[in-house]
Structure formats: C-alpha cells, structure tokens
Amino acid sequence: MLVAFGADPQRCGYSPAQISHCLNDLKTKGVHQESAGAQHLLWLLTQRGHLTLPPREQELLKSHPNIMKLRFHPDRSPVDLLPKDLRKPLFKLYLNTPTAPFAITEKNGCRMIR
C-alpha cells in the first residue's frame, strides 16, 4: 500500500527484497480487504508501473477513488470508535479544509464520509 501511495517502504524498515516479494505475492494471493479497496490498490499499482498483470486482468481493474476518503460504517467502523478527545479536533480540521475531504452521507443504510 505504501508503494501505491508513492511512499518509500524502506523508510518504514522494509528491505528491497521484502518490498519486491510483497508486490509479487499480490499477483497470486491478493489482499484481505473489501473488494473495492483491493481493486483500487491493484489499479494504483498497475497505473504507476509497480505491478504488471496479464492484460485480461488489468482490463477488469477499476479505480475506486471513494475508498481514499474517510468513511464510517455503523457495524464495521463506527464513528464512536474514534477516541472522544480526537473526534472534535479531527472533524474540525477536516471540515475547515478548503477542499473538505469528507462529508457525512447516508447510502444503503451506511453512513459515509466523502
């Protein structure tokens, strides 16, 4: 994921061999996260030239930019799991950003922050 976002995993202590091994494992093992998140990760890695997939698989990948937003789900990631002392400062920071990275919406019974 660090590679997909343009960060250097070596700064977190990963060796070049470990990084290469993880990227190669993605092709066969995938990742354990929601399908949209997994697909977006693979899409980012292929678009940025860090991962090569067979053309047929690459054609099926789609960008899911919504997963890059702060989101809350009532069962899987409820907002009340954020420590109370952090909620107000974080929300204030995000809401006062000129290009607000999120907004609370309801979709399919799920509160989402966009």
N, C-alpha and C positions, 0 to 999 in steps of 0.2 A: 504494500500500500504506500509506503514511503516513496518508492520509486515512481509510482503512478502519479503522485502529487508533486514530483520534482525535487524531493528531499534526498539527501545522501544518507542511506542506511549505515554507512561506515561511521557517521557521527554518533550513532546510537550503539556502536560496538560490534556491528556485523562485519564479517570479513567478506572480501570479494567472492570467495568460494561459496559462502553461505547465501549471499545475495543471488548468485547465479543458480545455485541449487533450488532455492525457493521459486525463482521465476520459471525454471524448467518444470518443477513439480506442479505449477499451476495448470500446465497443459493437460496433465493426466489426472490430478487429484482435485483440482478446483479449490474453492474456499468454502468455509462454513459460515455463510451469511445469507441474508434474504436474496432471492434471485435477481432482483433489480440491482442490488448493491454489487453482487458478484459480476453481473453482466457489465455494469458500468466500470468496474475495476479492470476487467479484461479489455473493454473498449478503450479506456485510457492508455493502458499499457501498449496495445497494438497501435493506436494512433500516434503515440510518442516514440514508437520504434523500439520498445523494450521487450516486446514479446511478438513472436511470429506464430500464427496459427494457419492451418490449411485454409485456402480461400473460401471453401464452403462454410466453415465455422466462423470465419471472420465476417462473412456477409450477414450472418444471423445476429451478430452483436449490434446493440443499440446503445446510444447514450441515454442515461437516466439522470439528468442533472439535479432532479429533485432530491436524490439521496445525499447530495452535498449540502443540504440545508439542515438546520437544527429541527428535529421532529420529535414529537411525543406521541406515544400510543398508550391508551388507558391501561392496557394489560402488560405490554412488553417493555415500555419505557415511560411510565407515568411521570408527569412533571413534578409530583411531590417527592420523587426520589432525589431531586436536587437538594442539597443541604439548604435549609431555610435561610441561613445567613448569606448564601451566594445568589439566591433567586433574584432578589430585588436589584442588586448591583449588575448582575448579568443581563437581565431583561432591560434595565435602564440603558446599559451600554449598547446593546443591540438595537433597541428602538430609537436611540438618538443618533445612530449611524445614518449618514445621508442616503446610502443605498441599503436600507434595512434588509438584513439577510434573512429575516423571517417575519411571519405574521401568523397568528393563530387562525386556523380554518377548520371546519368540520367536513370530512369527506368519508362516506361509507361508515359512519359511526366512529371515525378515528380523528382525534384532534391532531392537526398537523401544524407545524411551524414552517412557514415558507419564507 
